[in-house]
Amino acid sequence: MQSRSIVPYRDLSRATLWLLPALAVLGMNACSSSSHDATGAGSVGSGGERGTLSSSGTGATTASSGTGSGTTSATGGFAGIVSGGGSTTGGTGAGAGTAATTGGADAGAPTTTATATGGSATGAAGASGPAAGNGGGPVLVGTDAGATTGTSPDAGSSTATGSGSGAGAPGIMRGPDPTMASASAQGPYTVKTYTSGFKDEPSFAAATIYYPTDADAPFAAVAICPGFTATQSSIAAWGPFLASHGIVVMTIDTNSTTDSVVQRSTALLDALDSLKAENDRSGGPLIGKVDTSRMGLMGWSMGGGGTWIDANTHPELKTAITMAGHIITAPGGTGAITTISVPTLMFAGQDDSAILGGGMSQPIYTQIPDSVPKMLYEVAGAGHDVANSPANNAKNIGLYGLSWQKVFLEGDARYRQFLLVKGPNASDFRTNLK
C-alpha cells in the first residue's frame, strides 16, 4: 500500500464532535461528521407488480400494474416462493413473464423455468424458486433478465432459468426461508478478514475486507465509509454482520479523517474498484467469487453524503444505504441530489443535530423519484450514531439493512416481507415499497 497521511482518531466528547463540523462549515471547507407462510408475495418488476402465489397446494394468481403483467402457477405443495411476471425495465411494450413450478416438499427436486418477451431496455423479469431442503450453496434465480442457469447442491436439486430481451445477471438465494430473527442476527457463515494485498487506490487509506469462508460464490459486495473525524472502526460492526450472511464488505479509512463529502464519494468508488479487482487477483481469497455486477455503497454521516453523491451519478449501483447522512457542506447541498435511480435506504435519528445529519434525509427521500425503491427510517430518540451497528434499535437496524441488501443487491425476494412493515420505534417512516 502506498504511504498516505492519516489523521489519527481521537476520542472526542460529544460536544467537541458537534463543534468540529460547525467549524468545517464556517471556514475549514470540510464536512461534518461525521414456517415462511402459505402465501408469499412476489417481487416487484420495474413498471409492473408481481403476482402472489399460494404455495400450500394448487393455485394461480395473475396481477398487473403499470405496463407489465405476470402469471404464476404451482402444484404439489412447493415449500418456497415463486415470483413470476413483472414488466420490462422501463418497458413500454407488452412485456410479460410466465412461470410454472412442479415439485414436492423439501425432499423433492423442483425445477423452475421462466421465459419473458417484449418490452424494452433490459427485458422482463424471470422467475425464482428456492431449492429443496436447507443449507448448501446459493440458488441462482432469474430475477433479472437474460439467459441464465444455476444449480444448487442442496438436498435434491434445483435449477432455475430465465430469458428475456435484454442481458442481466441471476439473483442469489441462500439457505432456508428467512425469519425476522434470522435476518436480524449474525448469519450462518464463518467470516474472515484481510487488510492487505488488494488493489491500492489513491482516494482511501487503510481498509478491511470481510468475506464468508464457507458460503458458495458468487458474492455481491458493499463498500462502507465512515464520517467526519472517524475511522472505519466506527462502522466496523457491519462487516462481519453482512459477511456472515454471504455478502463481501470493505470498510475504509479516508486519507484524512477531515476529508470532505466529495472526497468520500471518490473514496467509495475507489473501494468498489478494489473489490472488483479482487475477483481477478491471482492468489487472493476472492478470485472468481465476486459478482462485479452486484455492488452497493453504505456510509455514515459525511460517508452517507458521499453515498448519495455516488448514487446520484452511478445508476449501475444496486443499492445505497445511508446512516444519518450529511450533505449540506457538499456543493449544492441537498439540492444537488436529484437524479438517484439506485434503490436507497436511509436511516436517521430523531434527536440527531441539524449540523450533523438531522433532517437531511427527508429532502433526499422526497427528491428520489417514486419509480425508484426508497425508504426512510428515522428512529425515535436516536442520535447521530443511530445505525453504526446492526444491533442498534433492538437489532431492527440490522433487519432492515440486511433485507435491503438481500432484495436489491442479491435479488432475493424472500426478504421483501420484512421491508413492508413499519420499522419499530420509528418517528418518521416512509417507503414506496408495496
C-alpha positions as CSV (number, residue, x, y, z in Angstrom):
1,M,0.0,0.0,0.0
2,Q,1.3,3.4,-0.8
3,S,2.0,5.8,2.1
4,R,-0.7,8.2,2.9
5,S,-1.2,10.9,5.5
6,I,-3.9,9.8,8.0
7,V,-5.1,12.0,10.9
8,P,-5.1,9.8,14.0
9,Y,-8.5,9.1,15.5
10,R,-9.0,10.5,19.0
11,D,-11.8,10.0,21.5
12,L,-13.7,13.3,21.4
13,S,-16.5,14.4,23.7
14,R,-19.9,14.7,22.0
15,A,-19.7,18.5,22.4
16,T,-16.4,18.6,20.5
17,L,-17.7,16.3,17.8
18,W,-20.7,18.6,17.2
19,L,-18.4,21.7,17.2
20,L,-15.9,20.4,14.6
21,P,-18.5,20.1,11.7
22,A,-19.7,23.7,12.5
23,L,-16.1,24.9,12.1
24,A,-15.9,23.0,8.9
25,V,-19.0,24.8,7.6
26,L,-17.7,28.2,8.6
27,G,-14.1,28.1,7.5
28,M,-12.4,24.7,7.0
29,N,-14.3,23.8,3.8
30,A,-14.8,20.3,5.2
31,C,-17.9,18.4,6.0
32,S,-19.5,17.5,9.3
33,S,-19.3,14.0,10.8
34,S,-19.4,12.5,10.6
35,S,-42.8,-21.7,8.9
36,H,-42.4,-19.0,5.5
37,D,-46.2,-18.9,5.5
38,A,-48.6,-20.4,2.9
39,T,-48.8,-17.3,0.8
40,G,-45.8,-15.3,-0.3
41,A,-45.8,-12.1,-2.2
42,G,-43.9,-11.9,-5.4
43,S,-41.2,-9.3,-6.1
44,V,-41.8,-6.1,-7.9
45,G,-40.9,-5.7,-11.6
46,S,-39.9,-2.2,-12.7
47,G,-43.1,-0.7,-14.0
48,G,-45.3,-3.7,-13.1
49,E,-46.2,-5.5,-9.9
50,R,-45.6,-9.2,-9.5
51,G,-48.4,-11.7,-8.8
52,T,-48.8,-13.6,-5.5
53,L,-48.7,-17.3,-5.0
54,S,-50.5,-19.7,-2.7
55,S,-47.8,-22.3,-2.2
56,S,-49.7,-24.8,0.0
57,G,-51.5,-26.6,-2.8
58,T,-52.5,-25.6,-6.3
59,G,-53.2,-22.0,-7.1
60,A,-52.8,-19.4,-9.8
61,T,-52.6,-15.7,-9.5
62,T,-52.4,-13.0,-12.0
63,A,-51.6,-9.4,-11.3
64,S,-50.9,-6.4,-13.4
65,S,-49.6,-2.9,-12.7
66,G,-48.1,-0.2,-14.9
67,T,-47.2,-1.7,-18.3
68,G,-46.5,-5.3,-17.2
69,S,-48.3,-8.4,-16.1
70,G,-47.4,-11.7,-14.5
71,T,-48.8,-15.1,-14.2
72,T,-47.7,-17.9,-11.8
73,S,-48.9,-21.4,-11.1
74,A,-47.8,-24.1,-8.8
75,T,-48.6,-27.7,-7.9
76,G,-47.6,-30.2,-5.3
77,G,-47.2,-28.2,-2.1
78,F,-44.0,-26.4,-3.0
79,A,-42.2,-25.3,0.1
80,G,-40.8,-22.0,-1.1
81,I,-41.5,-18.8,-3.0
82,V,-42.2,-18.4,-6.7
83,S,-42.0,-15.0,-8.3
84,G,-43.2,-14.6,-11.9
85,G,-44.1,-11.9,-14.3
86,G,-43.4,-8.3,-14.0
87,S,-42.9,-5.7,-16.7
88,T,-39.7,-5.0,-18.5
89,T,-37.4,-2.4,-17.0
90,G,-38.6,0.8,-18.5
91,G,-40.7,-1.3,-20.8
92,T,-43.2,0.5,-23.0
93,G,-44.4,-2.6,-24.8
94,A,-46.5,-5.5,-23.5
95,G,-43.7,-7.1,-21.5
96,A,-44.9,-10.3,-19.8
97,G,-43.4,-13.3,-17.9
98,T,-44.8,-16.7,-17.0
99,A,-43.6,-19.3,-14.6
100,A,-44.6,-22.8,-13.7
101,T,-43.4,-24.9,-10.9
102,T,-43.9,-28.6,-10.0
103,G,-42.4,-30.4,-7.1
104,G,-42.9,-31.8,-3.6
105,A,-41.8,-30.6,-0.2
106,D,-38.2,-30.2,1.0
107,A,-37.0,-33.6,-0.2
108,G,-38.3,-33.1,-3.7
109,A,-36.5,-31.8,-6.8
110,P,-38.4,-28.8,-8.1
111,T,-37.4,-27.2,-11.3
112,T,-38.4,-23.7,-12.2
113,T,-38.3,-22.2,-15.6
114,A,-39.4,-18.8,-17.0
115,T,-39.4,-17.0,-20.2
116,A,-40.1,-13.4,-20.9
117,T,-40.5,-11.4,-24.1
118,G,-41.5,-8.0,-25.2
119,G,-40.8,-4.6,-23.7
120,S,-37.6,-2.7,-24.0
121,A,-34.3,-1.9,-22.2
122,T,-33.3,-4.9,-20.0
123,G,-36.2,-7.1,-20.7
124,A,-38.7,-8.8,-18.4
125,A,-38.0,-10.4,-15.1
126,G,-37.8,-14.1,-14.9
127,A,-39.0,-16.4,-12.1
128,S,-37.5,-17.6,-8.8
129,G,-37.8,-20.8,-6.8
130,P,-35.9,-21.9,-3.7
131,A,-34.1,-25.1,-3.5
132,A,-35.4,-28.2,-1.9
133,G,-34.0,-28.9,1.6
134,N,-31.9,-26.5,3.7
135,G,-28.3,-25.4,3.6
136,G,-25.9,-25.9,0.8
137,G,-25.0,-23.3,-1.8
138,P,-26.9,-20.4,-3.3
139,V,-29.6,-20.9,-5.9
140,L,-29.2,-18.7,-8.9
141,V,-32.6,-17.4,-9.8
142,G,-33.7,-15.5,-12.9
143,T,-34.9,-12.3,-11.1
144,D,-33.1,-10.3,-13.7
145,A,-33.5,-10.6,-17.4
146,G,-31.1,-12.6,-19.5
147,A,-30.5,-16.2,-20.2
148,T,-29.0,-17.7,-17.0
149,T,-28.9,-21.1,-15.4
150,G,-27.9,-22.1,-11.8
151,T,-27.7,-25.3,-9.8
152,S,-27.8,-25.7,-6.1
153,P,-26.0,-28.6,-4.2
154,D,-28.9,-28.6,-1.6
155,A,-30.7,-31.8,-0.8
156,G,-32.4,-32.9,-4.0
157,S,-31.7,-30.5,-6.8
158,S,-32.9,-27.2,-8.0
159,T,-32.4,-25.3,-11.3
160,A,-33.7,-22.0,-12.5
161,T,-33.5,-20.4,-15.8
162,G,-34.7,-17.1,-17.2
163,S,-34.6,-15.5,-20.5
164,G,-35.5,-12.0,-21.7
165,S,-35.0,-9.5,-24.4
166,G,-32.0,-7.9,-22.5
167,A,-28.9,-9.0,-20.6
168,G,-28.8,-9.4,-16.9
169,A,-27.2,-11.4,-14.0
170,P,-29.0,-14.1,-12.0
171,G,-30.1,-13.3,-8.5
172,I,-28.7,-15.1,-5.5
173,M,-30.7,-17.0,-2.9
174,R,-29.0,-18.7,0.1
175,G,-30.3,-21.2,2.7
176,P,-33.8,-21.7,4.1
177,D,-36.5,-19.1,4.2
178,P,-35.5,-16.2,6.5
179,T,-37.4,-15.2,9.6
180,M,-37.3,-11.9,11.4
181,A,-35.0,-13.5,14.0
182,S,-32.6,-14.9,11.5
183,A,-32.5,-11.7,9.4
184,S,-31.6,-9.6,12.4
185,A,-28.9,-11.9,14.0
186,Q,-25.5,-12.9,12.9
187,G,-25.7,-15.1,9.8
188,P,-24.7,-18.8,9.4
189,Y,-21.3,-18.3,7.7
190,T,-17.9,-18.1,9.1
191,V,-16.2,-14.7,8.4
192,K,-12.5,-14.0,7.8
193,T,-10.8,-10.6,7.1
194,Y,-7.7,-9.3,5.4
195,T,-6.2,-5.8,5.3
196,S,-3.6,-6.0,2.5
197,G,-2.9,-7.5,-0.9
198,F,-5.9,-5.8,-2.6
199,K,-5.5,-3.1,-5.3
200,D,-4.1,0.1,-3.9
201,E,-6.3,3.1,-4.8
202,P,-5.4,6.7,-4.1
203,S,-8.6,8.0,-2.5
204,F,-8.7,5.9,0.6
205,A,-6.1,4.7,3.1
206,A,-6.4,1.6,5.2
207,A,-9.2,-0.9,4.6
208,T,-10.6,-4.2,5.8
209,I,-12.3,-6.8,3.6
210,Y,-14.7,-9.2,5.3
211,Y,-15.8,-12.3,3.5
212,P,-17.6,-15.6,4.2
213,T,-15.3,-18.6,4.1
214,D,-17.9,-21.4,3.9
215,A,-20.6,-19.9,1.6
216,D,-20.6,-20.7,-2.1
217,A,-19.9,-18.0,-4.6
218,P,-20.9,-15.7,-6.3
219,F,-20.8,-12.9,-3.7
220,A,-22.3,-9.4,-4.0
221,A,-20.1,-6.7,-2.4
222,V,-20.5,-3.5,-0.5
223,A,-18.1,-0.6,0.4
224,I,-18.7,1.4,3.6
225,C,-17.3,4.8,4.5
226,P,-17.2,6.4,8.0
227,G,-17.9,10.1,8.9
228,F,-16.1,13.2,9.9
229,T,-13.2,12.7,12.4
230,A,-14.0,8.9,12.5
231,T,-12.2,5.8,11.2
232,Q,-13.5,2.5,9.9
233,S,-13.8,1.2,13.4
234,S,-16.9,3.4,13.8
235,I,-18.9,1.3,11.3
236,A,-16.9,-1.9,11.5
237,A,-19.8,-3.9,13.0
238,W,-21.5,-4.0,9.6
239,G,-18.5,-6.0,8.1
240,P,-18.9,-9.3,10.0
241,F,-22.7,-9.0,10.1
242,L,-23.2,-8.7,6.3
243,A,-20.4,-11.2,5.5
244,S,-21.9,-13.8,7.8
245,H,-25.0,-13.6,5.5
246,G,-22.9,-14.1,2.4
247,I,-22.1,-10.5,1.3
248,V,-18.5,-9.3,0.9
249,V,-17.8,-6.0,2.7
250,M,-14.9,-3.5,2.5
251,T,-14.8,-0.8,5.3
252,I,-12.3,2.0,4.6
253,D,-10.4,4.8,6.3
254,T,-10.3,8.1,4.3
255,N,-6.9,9.6,3.6
256,S,-7.7,12.2,6.3
257,T,-10.5,12.0,8.9
258,T,-11.4,15.5,7.8
259,D,-11.9,14.6,4.1
260,S,-14.9,16.4,2.5
261,V,-18.1,14.8,1.4
262,V,-16.9,14.9,-2.2
263,Q,-13.6,13.2,-1.3
264,R,-15.5,10.5,0.5
265,S,-17.7,9.9,-2.6
266,T,-14.5,9.3,-4.6
267,A,-13.0,7.1,-1.9
268,L,-16.1,4.9,-2.0
269,L,-15.9,4.4,-5.8
270,D,-12.2,3.6,-5.4
271,A,-13.1,1.0,-2.8
272,L,-15.5,-0.6,-5.3
273,D,-12.8,-0.7,-7.9
274,S,-10.6,-2.6,-5.4
275,L,-13.4,-5.1,-4.6
276,K,-13.9,-5.7,-8.3
277,A,-10.2,-6.3,-8.8
278,E,-10.3,-8.9,-6.1
279,N,-12.3,-11.1,-8.5
280,D,-9.3,-11.4,-10.8
281,R,-6.3,-11.2,-8.3
282,S,-4.2,-14.3,-8.5
283,G,-3.8,-15.9,-5.1
284,G,-6.5,-13.7,-3.5
285,P,-9.2,-15.4,-1.4
286,L,-12.0,-13.9,-3.6
287,I,-10.6,-14.8,-7.1
288,G,-13.5,-15.7,-9.3
289,K,-16.0,-15.2,-6.5
290,V,-17.2,-11.6,-6.7
291,D,-20.2,-10.7,-8.8
292,T,-19.0,-7.4,-10.1
293,S,-22.4,-6.6,-11.4
294,R,-23.8,-6.5,-7.8
295,M,-22.1,-3.7,-6.0
296,G,-23.5,-1.4,-3.3
297,L,-22.5,1.5,-1.1
298,M,-23.1,2.5,2.5
299,G,-21.9,5.5,4.5
300,W,-22.2,7.2,7.9
301,S,-22.7,11.0,8.2
302,M,-20.3,12.5,5.6
303,G,-19.8,9.0,4.2
304,G,-23.6,8.9,3.8
305,G,-23.4,12.1,1.8
306,G,-20.7,10.6,-0.4
307,T,-23.0,7.6,-0.9
308,W,-25.8,9.9,-2.1
309,I,-23.4,11.7,-4.5
310,D,-22.4,8.4,-6.0
311,A,-25.9,7.0,-6.2
312,N,-26.9,10.3,-7.9
313,T,-24.3,9.8,-10.7
314,H,-23.8,6.0,-10.9
315,P,-27.1,4.2,-11.8
316,E,-25.2,0.9,-12.2
317,L,-25.0,0.6,-8.4
318,K,-27.5,-1.9,-7.0
319,T,-28.0,-0.3,-3.5
320,A,-27.3,2.7,-1.4
321,I,-27.7,2.8,2.4
322,T,-27.0,5.9,4.4
323,M,-26.7,6.2,8.2
324,A,-27.6,9.7,9.4
325,G,-26.3,11.0,6.1
326,H,-24.8,14.5,6.0
327,I,-24.8,16.5,2.7
328,I,-25.2,20.3,3.5
329,T,-21.5,21.0,3.2
330,A,-21.2,19.4,-0.2
331,P,-21.6,21.7,-3.3
332,G,-25.3,22.3,-3.8
333,G,-26.2,20.5,-0.6
334,T,-29.5,18.5,-0.6
335,G,-30.5,20.3,-3.8
336,A,-27.7,18.6,-5.8
337,I,-29.1,15.1,-5.2
338,T,-31.9,15.0,-7.8
339,T,-31.3,12.0,-10.1
340,I,-30.9,9.0,-7.9
341,S,-32.1,5.8,-9.6
342,V,-30.5,3.4,-7.2
343,P,-32.6,1.6,-4.5
344,T,-31.9,3.8,-1.5
345,L,-32.5,3.1,2.3
346,M,-31.9,6.0,4.7
347,F,-31.5,5.5,8.4
348,A,-31.8,8.7,10.6
349,G,-32.1,9.7,14.2
350,Q,-34.9,11.8,15.6
351,D,-32.5,13.6,18.0
352,D,-29.6,14.0,15.6
353,S,-28.2,17.5,15.5
354,A,-29.1,19.6,12.4
355,I,-25.4,20.3,11.8
356,L,-24.5,16.6,11.7
357,G,-27.3,14.8,9.9
358,G,-30.6,15.7,11.4
359,G,-33.3,16.5,8.9
360,M,-31.1,15.9,5.9
361,S,-32.5,12.5,4.8
362,Q,-36.1,13.8,4.4
363,P,-35.4,16.1,1.4
364,I,-33.3,13.4,-0.3
365,Y,-36.2,11.0,0.1
366,T,-38.6,13.4,-1.5
367,Q,-36.3,14.1,-4.4
368,I,-35.8,10.4,-5.3
369,P,-38.3,9.6,-8.0
370,D,-41.2,7.4,-6.9
371,S,-40.2,4.9,-9.6
372,V,-37.1,4.1,-7.5
373,P,-37.4,1.8,-4.5
374,K,-36.8,4.0,-1.4
375,M,-37.2,4.0,2.3
376,L,-36.6,6.5,5.2
377,Y,-36.4,5.0,8.7
378,E,-36.0,7.6,11.4
379,V,-35.7,6.1,14.9
380,A,-37.3,7.9,17.8
381,G,-35.0,9.2,20.4
382,A,-31.9,8.2,18.5
383,G,-28.8,10.3,17.7
384,H,-26.2,10.6,15.0
385,D,-24.9,7.1,15.5
386,V,-28.3,5.5,15.1
387,A,-27.2,3.0,12.5
388,N,-23.5,2.5,13.1
389,S,-24.2,-1.1,14.3
390,P,-26.8,-3.6,13.0
391,A,-27.5,-4.3,16.7
392,N,-29.0,-0.9,17.3
393,N,-32.7,-0.3,17.9
394,A,-33.2,-3.8,19.2
395,K,-31.5,-5.3,16.0
396,N,-34.0,-3.7,13.7
397,I,-31.3,-1.7,12.0
398,G,-29.7,-4.9,11.0
399,L,-33.0,-6.4,10.0
400,Y,-33.8,-3.6,7.6
401,G,-30.3,-3.1,6.4
402,L,-29.7,-6.8,5.6
403,S,-33.2,-7.1,4.0
404,W,-32.5,-4.1,1.7
405,Q,-29.2,-5.7,0.6
406,K,-30.8,-9.1,0.1
407,V,-33.7,-7.8,-2.0
408,F,-32.0,-5.2,-4.2
409,L,-28.3,-6.2,-4.1
410,E,-28.6,-10.0,-4.2
411,G,-32.1,-10.2,-5.8
412,D,-33.6,-12.5,-3.0
413,A,-37.3,-11.5,-2.8
414,R,-37.9,-13.6,0.3
415,Y,-36.6,-10.7,2.5
416,R,-39.1,-8.2,1.0
417,Q,-41.7,-9.1,3.6
418,F,-39.7,-7.5,6.3
419,L,-39.5,-4.2,4.5
420,L,-43.2,-3.9,4.1
421,V,-43.7,-3.5,7.9
422,K,-43.3,-0.1,9.5
423,G,-40.0,0.0,11.4
424,P,-40.3,-0.4,15.1
425,N,-39.8,2.7,17.2
426,A,-40.0,4.9,14.1
427,S,-40.6,8.7,14.5
428,D,-40.7,9.0,10.7
429,F,-41.1,6.1,8.4
430,R,-41.7,6.4,4.6
431,T,-41.4,4.0,1.8
432,N,-42.8,3.4,-1.7
433,L,-42.5,-0.4,-1.4
434,K,-45.7,-2.4,-1.8
